[in-house]
Structure formats: C-alpha cells, structure tokens
Amino acid sequence: MSPELLGGARRVLFVHAHPDDETLATGGLIAALAEHGVDVFLLTATRGEQGEIVPGSFAVPGAVPGVPLDAEQAEALARHRVAEVQEAARTLGVRHGAFLGDAGARAAGRAPRRYTDSGMVWLDDAETLAGPGPDAGPDALSRAEPAEIAHDIAAYATDQGADALVSYDDHGGYGHPDHIALHTPVAEASRLLGIPFWEVASHSDAPGEHVDATALLDRVKAALAHHATQLTVDGDEVVHVGGQRQPIATRFTLRRV
C-alpha cells in the first residue's frame, strides 16, 4: 500500500451505516491502513435494528420467524450487534469507535439522539440492488436531515482529530437507503472541517486509487466471523442471512470527492 494513499492521512475516520458494513465494505482497507500505522476510527450510524438474524446465532426472546421484531426485541438485537461491531473493529485494528448521535458524536448544544436502521427491500430478483423499505420509523437515518447528520459526523471527527473521511459513494454499494443517506452528510462534514472525503467506489474496477488487501484476507475473515447474526464465512465468501453469496472484498477503489 502506498504511503501516500488518502493523501498521506494519518488519522482516518470511516463512516458506516450498520454494524457489519465496516467489515463487508471496507474491512481489508481498514486492516491495511492499521497495518501501516494509520490511526483508524469508526463511526457507525445505526445499530442495525432491522437486520434479519442467521438461524441459531442469537435467540431474541419471543421472536417468531417471518414476523417483524417489536421494539423490545429490536433493542435486544441492537445490543448484540453493538457487541459484534466492537469485536470486529478491534480485530481489524480500529483505534476507537462510536455511534452517530451519542455523546462525542453529536453536534455541540444538541441532546444525544439515536439514529435507527431504515430497513430495505430488494428491487431485483438477483437481490443485488436495494431500495427503501416500508418499516423506516421516525428516527430512521434515511429520514434525518442531512445537515444534522453532517454536524454530528464533524463533531466526532473533530474529537478524534481525523484528517480524512472515508464512506460510500452516492450509490451506497448496492443501493441501501442508509448507505445513500450518509454520502451527502459526509461530503458536507468534509467541507465543514476542511479535510478530504474519500468515497469507496461501488465497483472496484472503477477509476481511482486502488488498494489490494488480499494479504490480509485472514484478518478480514476473523472480523467477519464476529458478525454471526448477519452472515456466515464460507471459504473466501460470505453467505448472507438471505442465502446470497458474496466474495470477501479485498480490492478497493477510492476517489476523492
């Protein structure tokens, strides 16, 4: 990895929508930066309350397969997913993490708030393109004001002394509304702070700066294994809760916004 990647930034903040996104979308990149002595920080916007659960990975009291979780059940899942992302981030080499809207990741003068998972539906039969689902609540990330999100991101970036931001491009990888909802606020936080925003291209063969983290595949697999409620590691692939298979990402394309 070039020492000038991300313009030579030494304190990089990754902004992701849900627990597991940090490893699925950028695990190899995080591990590569940490391996080269870069301080990496992680800001997760929601607790993934609407994620489906891999059978046998976590028992939600009273949950019925195929029936949406009620508020108490969703909170139990959220607590478990918080623990999952903490362990995965530690495995990748993240120095510090927080949740958007919590103290330290909230704009000055505002009471802490919680951004929640918006949910999604698949828009194609191949289940490769997502769109907004019907269950986004009033506190859903995709319904929040972009300016509010931006100032919360900026607060945490300032607190950690970040000198670069990394997040999704405007397609959000595969169209998840929460991924898309972060693109503009991260760009605005970049403008507010005067630090660069590097987007991860949805397709690794796109033009930009290329990073090959194949040598760190085992570390990424170990991090993914902590997200047992959402996926299963099978060789060099992940199997999602819905049965979709996806090669573990180890090659990334970055573009400065």
N, C-alpha and C positions, 0 to 999 in steps of 0.2 A: 504494500500500500504506500502510495506516495506521501511523503511528509507534508506536502502542500495540499493534500486533499482538504476540501472545505476551506480553502484559502489559508490553511495552516492553523485553523482554530484549535484551541486547547481546552475549551470548556463548552461542550456541545449539549444542547437540550433537545431531546426527542419528544415530540408531542403526538400522542396516540389516542384513539377513541375508546378502546376497551381493553381490559386485561386479555392478553394473548396476542394482540395486534403488534406489540413491540417486538415479539419474537418471530411471529409469522412473517411480518412485512420487512423487518429490519434487523433481525437477530444477528445475522452474520456481520452486518455493518457495525452494529454496536460492539460486538465482540472484537472486531478488527481494530476499531478506534481504541478501545480499552487496552488491547494488546500492545498498542503503540504509545501508551502513556497518556492518552487523551482522557480528561475527566468527562464522563458521560452522565447526564441526568435524564430522568424520565418523568414526564407529566402525563398522567392518564386522565382522560376527561370524564369517563363514566365507570361504573363498577360492573358493567355487563349484565345488568339485572334481567335482560330478556333473552339471554343465551340459552339454547337448549342444552340438555345435560347428557353426556355419554352414559348409557345404562351401566349401573353398578359402580360409577365413580364417586357419587355423592348422593346420599339419601336426604331429600328435602321432606321434612315431616308433613304428611298429609297430601303430598303431591300425587296427582293422577296423570298417567301418561296421556298426552294429547290434549290436556286441559291446561290453559294458561295459569301460571302461578299467581296466587293472590299476593297482597302487599307483604304479609309476614313471610311467606315462602320466598318471595323475591329477595327480601332482605337477608334471609339465611344464605341464599345462593351468592348474593353480593359479598357478604363477609368471607365466604370461602374463596371467591375469585380474587378478593384483595390479597389473601394469603398466597394464592397461586402466583400472582404477578410479582409479589415481593420476592419469592424464591426464584422465579425465572430471571428477574432483573439482576439479582445477586449472582446467579450463575453466569450471566453474560458479562458482568463486570461493571454494572451501573453503580455509580457512586452514591446517588441519592434519588429518591422518587417521591412523588406526591400526587394527590388527586385534585383536579381542577375545581376551584371554588372553596377548598379547605383553607384554613389559616396558613399564610405563607404563599398560597397560590390564589389569592383573592385581592382585588384592587383595594387600595387604601380607602378607608372610610366606609366600606361596604361590609355588611354582616356575611359570614360564611354562608355559602349555598351549595346545594348538591345538584349537579347535572346528571340526568339519568339516561340510560340506554333508550334510543328511539325505536329499536326493533327494525326489521326489514322483511321484504318478501323477494323471492326470486322472480325475475322478469322473463327468463328464458328457460326452455326445457332442459338445457345443459347445466343450469344452475351456475352460471359464470357471471351474470350481471344482476346486481341487486337494485332495489328501489325502495321508497318509503313504505313502511308497513302501516297497519291500521291501529296499532297499540301505543303510539307515542303519547305520553302523558304531558301535562302542562309544564313539567320541569325537564322535558327531553332536550338533549343537546341540540338537536336539529331545529328546535323551536326557539332557542335562546337568541338574543340579539348578538350579532357578530361583534359589535363594539365591546359589549360586556365580556365576552369570551376573550377578546384580544387583550383587554386590560388585565384580566386575570392571568393570562399567559405571561404578559410582560412583567407582572408582579413576581411570579416565580422565577422567571429568567433573571431578573434583577437580583433577587435574593440569592441565587446561586452563582451570580457573576458570569452567566453564559455569554459567549462571544459568537455563537452561531445557533440557529434553529434548524431542525430537520422535521419534516412532516410529509403528508401526502401531496400529490399533485391534485389538480381540480377534478380528476375522475375518481379519486379516492381508492385506487387499486382495482376495485370491482364494483364501484357504484354505491357502496353503503352510505346511507344519508348522513350518518355521524362522521364518517371519514370526510365526506364532501364538506360538511359543516365546519370543519377545522381549517380548511385551506385558506379561506379569506382572512379569518382572525389571526392565523399565524403570520400571514403576509403583513397584516396591519401591526401586529406586535413587533415584527422586524422593523417596520418603518418608525414606530414609536421609539424604539431603543437604538436605532441606527446600527443594527447588526444584521448580517446576511441570513436569508432564509433559503435553505436548500431543499427542494422537493425531491422525493423519491419517485421516479417515473413509474407509471403503472406497468410498463413493459421494459424489461431490462435491455432490450436491443435498441432502445431509443437513443438519439444523440445526447451526449452529455459526458460527465466524468464517470468512468466505470471502475467498480471495485469488485474484485474477485476474492471472496472469503471462503473458498472451498476448503482450505486447510483447517478451518475452524468448524467444520461441519459437526464434529462430535460434541463440541460445546453447545452448538445451537440445538442439537438433538436433546441434550441433557436439559436445556432450558425449556424446550417444548414439552418434555415429559412432566414438568410441573403443572402444565395446563390440562390435567387429566379430565376435567369436567367437560372440556370443549373438543378434544382431539386425541388421537392415538398416533404414536410414532410407529411406522412400519417400514423398516429399512431406511431408505433415503426419501421417504414420502411421509406426509401426514394424512390421516384419514379423519375427516371432519365428522361431527356428530350426525350429519345427514347422510354420511357414506361417501361424500365426494373425496376423491384423492387429489393430492397436490404435491408436486416435488418440493422439497425443502429449499427455500430460496437461499442461495449463496452468492449470487451475482446481482449487482445493483447498479443502477444508473442515477446519478444525481445531477440536478440542474439548479443553478442559482436563479431565484425568482426576482 
